[in-house]
Amino acid sequence: MPEEVFPPAANSPHTTPILIVEDDEGIGQFLQQLIEEETPYQTVVLTNGQSALEQAPALQPCLMLLDYWLPGINGLEVYDRLQEQEKMRGIPVIMMSATLPVEELNKRGIFQLRKPMEIGGVLRMITHALASYEEKQIQKQFH
């Protein structure tokens, strides 16, 4: 198997967590275990959009995996409301669901992950989202 590649932020000692917002406990545990076993990242799992709105700004995650169909407030609403806060703007988001509002996600630059998810696809998407974000940050420094 080829050597694994992680974005530079993964190697920093102050790695911020990946925030998983998923109301299905089994899927949340699957993602948490997968990420913590297969990457250098730690995770925080929340089960609803309201908790995400309250806790995400303090957590300052490096990435959010956000279920679209959350109870009360859907993932897209959570994303839009978090974008109103300056320190949450630009944090990469992967929206997860069997059915996704593709056009709305594309408009916002949100990465998409279809359920059911396979391990390789989840890891590739996380790596891609983080690498894309870091590339944007580097480009900002030079412009």
Secondary structure, DSSP 4 states (H G I P E B T S, - for coil): -PPP---GGGGSTTPPPEEEE-S-HHHHHHHHHHHHHHSS--EEEESSHHHHHHHHHHH--SEEEEESS-SSS-HHHHHHHHHTSGGGTT--EEEEESS--HHHHHHHT-EEEESSP-HHHHHHHHHHHHHHHHHHHHHHHT-
